[in-house]
């Protein structure tokens, strides 16, 4: 398995393309292990990586994000799952360590691969590590919709995931509540609006998420949610947006299309 990812990376040109190809394959392998362990019976896939795997979002993603579907019933043990991931990666030929925190509401783990960047010819430093991050929200806001999809991206996997309106609600929540500029959020918003012109967010989920994160301002509705996002986009420094997202794009020229002006135009349409 490790030989395959090294061969995969060798076919790419440029540092970002090689890093993204490596990360995505390792994410897919982690997802396969989680699927085989039955994680997706009670845990839903969401976030940028879900958009990438399920809907071919034209950018790569750093983290693998999940949410329990029933926060009153933990159907898995996070520590045990991390141990299983480590074991399976080692059996596949990787050298790695796993660090995790299972004491917070959002349980998180870093899978850190030793020597892989050096072996793939990406880094001249043998000791440089390469990581993928996994997060599972054990107390998600109420109101999400779910669906099951089969995706064959390196491995056939059956995913339980948030449905599209719920994924959009999560993206809007991030844009409205995040304390810093994450350019990937803005790119994803432009992609949503250009691909599904009539798509509306799951408003109950969005409102519950905003309340849970301490939002004190006016709340969006089915009629005015674009107005809230228009204000966010209007006030954002687009240089910061570009700097954050450009290394993760399949085609860097996409940012010329998803410009600030074009995004504001999409948001101003009825």
N, C-alpha and C positions, 0 to 999 in steps of 0.2 A: 504493500500500500504506500509506503514512504517513497519507493522508487517511482510510483506513478505520479505523485504530486511534484517530484523533482523534474520528471519528464514534462509534465504539464506546464510548469513554470518556464522551462527552457524554450518553449515554443512562443513565449510572449516577448515583446520588445519594449524596453523601457522599465524603469524601476517601479513606477506605480502599477503598471499592468502586471508585472511579476508578483508584487506584493498582494494585489487584489485577487489574482488567480489562486495564490497559495491560501489566502484567508478563506476564500469562498469554498474551496475544496475541503479544508479542515472543518469549516462550519457544517458542510453537508455530511461529513463523516460523523461529527458529533450528533447531528440530527438523526442520522440512521441509528446510532446506538440508542438514543433516547426513544426513538420509535420502537425499536426491538424490545426495550424495557417496559413498554406500555405507558410511557409518560403522557402520550397524547390522548389517552382516555379521559384524563381529568385536567389536562393543562393545555391552554390554547396558545398558539403561535401568533405573535403580533410584532409591530414595529417595522423598521426599514428592511431588515433581513426577510421578514415575511412578505413584504411587498416585492422584494427582489425574487424570491423563490416562487411565489404564487402568481404574481402578475407581471413579472419581467421588468421591474423598475430598472431604468437604464443607469443606475449607479450602484456601486458596491456599498456594503454596510459593515460596520465594525463589530457590533454587539448582536447576540442572539437573545431576543426578549420573549418572555412568556408570562402568562397569567393563569392562576388557578381558576377553574370554572366554578368551583364551589369552595369558597374560602372557609367554610365550616368543616370541611372534610379533607384533610391532607392525605392524599392517596399514595404518596411516595415519601421517601426519606431523602432529603437533599444530600446529606453526607454520603449515604449509600450510592446515590446516583453519581456523585463526583468520583467515588472510588471505582465504580463500574466504567466510567468514561476513561479514567486513567488506565485501568487494566486493559481495556480494548485497544487504546492507542498504543500501549506498549507492545501488545501482541502483534500489532500491525507494523512494528519496527521503529516506532518513534521513541526518543528520549525526552522525557517531560516531567514537569511537576505541576501540581494543582494546589492553588491556594483559594480559600473560600471563606465566606462569612454567612452563616445560616441563622444568625441571631437577630437580624433586622427584618422588617416587613418585606423588603425586597431582598431576597437571598441572592448572592452573587458569587461568581467564581471566575478565576483566571486560569486557563490551561496554558502553561508556558512551555514551549518547545525548545529544547536545547539543540544547538548546532545546525538547525534546519536551514536557517538563512545562509550559513556558510556552505553547507552541502549543496544548496540550490544555486550557488554562485551569486547570490544577491548581496551578501556582505563578506568583506575580507576578515571579519572578526569572528573567530570560531565560538567565542563565548556569548555572542549577542543572541538574545532570546526573541522568540516570536510568540505572541499571545493571541488567544481568542477569549472573549468574555461572554459569560452566560448570566442572565438575570431572570429571576422568577418572582413575580409580585404575588405574595400570599394574601393580600388584602385589597384586591382590585375594586374600583368603583362598580356599583351595581348598574345593570341595564345593557350589558353587551349582548350582541347577537353572535351566533356561532354557525360555522359551516365546516364540512369536511371535504378536503380536496386530495387528490393523488397527484404527486409531482415526481417526475423522473429526471432529476438533475444530479447526475453522477450515480445516484441510487434511487430506486422507487420507494417513496415514503408516503404514507397516508397521514395527512396533517389535520388536526382539529385546530381551527384558527378563528379569529374574529372575522365577522363578515365585513364587506367593503365599507358600509356606512359606519361601522364601529371602528374600523381602522382609520377612517377619515376623522372621526371624532377624536381619536387619540392624537392624531397629528395636529388638529386645531388646538387641543388642550396644550400641547407642547409649545406651539407658537404663541399662545396667549399667556402662558404662565412661566416659561423659561426665563431665567434671570440673565442670560447671556445670548449672544447671537450664534445659533447653530445653522450654518448655511444649508445643510442637508434638509432641514425642515422646510425651507423656502423652495428649494428645488423640488421636493416631493409635492408641495402644494401646487406648484405650477403644473407638474405632471398630472396630478389628480384632475385639476380643472380643465386641462386640455384633452384628457382622454375620456373623461365621463362628464359631459357638459351638464347633465341633469342630475348628477349624483348629489344627494344631500346627506349630511352627517347624522349619526344617531344622537339626536339632541338629548334625550334622557341620560345617556351615558356621558356625554360631554358636560352636562350640568352637574352630574354627580362627581365627575373627576375634578371639575373646577372647585366645587365646594370642599371636596376632600383635601385639595391642596391649598386651601385657605383663601380662595378668591373672594374679594370683598366688593368688586365693582358690579356694574350692570351685567346681566346675563344674556347670552345670545338666544335667539329663537330661530325657528325654521324660516322665518321671513328675513331676518337681519344678520345672520351669522357671517355673511360675506363682508358686511360693513365693519365688523370687529377686525377681520383679517386685513381689510384694506388699510385701516389705521396702523396696524402693526407693520405692514409692508412699507407704507409711506414713511414711517419714522426710522426705518432700518438703513444702516450704512451698507450699501451693496458690495463695497470692497471687502468687508468682513464676511459676507455671504460667499463670495467667490473664493476667498482664501480657504474657507473651511471645506468647501465641497469639491473643488477642482481636482484633487488627487483621487477622488472616488468615482469619477465619471467614466463611463465607457467611452464617451466622445466628449472631450473638453469643450468642443464648439457648441454643445447643448446650452451652455450658459448664455450664449449670444441670443438664443431663442427665449429662454426663461429669464429674461431681463426684468429689472424692476418695473419698467414701464409696461411691458407686456403682461406681467402678473397683475398689475393694478387694473389694466384693461379687462382682463378675465374676471376680476373680482367686481368690476363695476357693471358687468352685464347682468341682466335679469335672468 
